[in-house]
């Protein structure tokens, strides 16, 4: 089977979608990657979900990606007497290390890292940004802040520090345990929360190695400040607009989404746009017009994937939400202005032979008007380079490594196929590419494909070859060069 769109769909699994029957319905509706949120899933449930998705993938002979999303550090206030207080605008509020119930003037803050790092002038956001304070004094055991926006505040609500670089790892003790479990069952991607610096990604890489690809959730202002280093260190990115919109002025989020998408495209690494894309469909069978436009914007920008969170995890209409996202994507990609908007900004090829080959493949395929580009890839790097060019025709990734095919499920425009083994010669490579492209409906008799790969065969990082082949009515090459 094949999808009729190039942007990929990611769906979060939750109580509304975790049954085997519902997972298969969501796949039929268009899901390419399933997200397991470890903030809510136990190891037992995560293992069951992984097994269910893999079973669907094997039975339907279609690589489905699995993204394991780590919770990351969570900072919360201590309890209040009576569980709730009202904090007055303009008043002074104190955070301290005293383990006793708080009041409208003070509260226990059980996070010594915050006391170490916060400085006068820094902003404190409470309860998802509903309350805002500005630090006037700070010390090892006491932080004094001026309340700029007050209101009701309940026990154990979250606290965010958009101006403060915290001296912590993005991996908590819980994350380490979850990570080892996820790597053990074989998820394709690990999503890292609370990344502040490129160094955070490198530290996680020491633990993860090459057992899974790393997707950084860009959700902290500090991550924006060190974005280039993060882009260089990670394998993929998620624009986590919810947390980003809490810690930064919300009007900046659309521009940051565009900036992150372009930088990721330029680096040839997949980027997922997430959070509140079809939020109203948690309770409504149809989205708002603004939500439809939001999804369309991400598709026009060339994002690799768009993601549903609560809509598919706990919503009343998970299938309808995926079907709607699928229809929006297809409509955008068939719009007359899509290609012009998509290529209004074009990534420049990196100065390597492999990137030059990928750029040439795009240009040749368009000039000769071929039906598809077929990439042989062991690690996925060749296919990623070709997809980076956002060609106007289908791209197939042929790989003998199942894990590579599953990882590429999140990449724009890529249709991955697991082959039994690497071809034994260039002739065998072209013959195999023609046959698979023909059998899967990517090329018809009389049409041609472009085949790219590396010689010597089977070695990663050696993309250096392009062949053009036309096929007959049996899917065999009749001419190549």
Buried (B, 14 or more C-beta within 10 A) or exposed (E): EEBEBBBBBBBBBBEBBBEBEBBBBBBBBBBBBBBBBBEBBEBEBBBBBBEBBBEBBEEEEBBBBBBBBBBBBEBBBBBBEEEEBEBEEEEBBBBBBBEEBBBBEBBBBEBEBBBEBBEEEBBBBBBEBBBBBBBEEBEEEBBBBBBEEBBEBBBEBBBBBBBBBBEBBBBBEBBEEBBEBBBEBBBBBBBBBBBBBBBBBBBBBEBBEEBBBBBBBBBBBBBBEBBEBBBEBBBBBBBBBBBBBBBBEEEBBEEBBBBBBBBBBBBBBBBBBBBBBBBBBBEBEBBEEEBBEBBBBBBBBBBBBBBBBBBBBBBEBBBBBBBBBBBBBBBBBEBEEBEEBBEEEEBEBBEEEBBBBBBBBBEBBBEEEBBBBBBBBBBBBBBBBBBBBBBBBBBBBBBBBBBBBBBBBBBBBBBBBBBEEBBEEBEEBBBBBBBBBBEBEBBEEEBBBBBBBBEEBBEBEBBBBBBBBBBEEEBBBBEBE
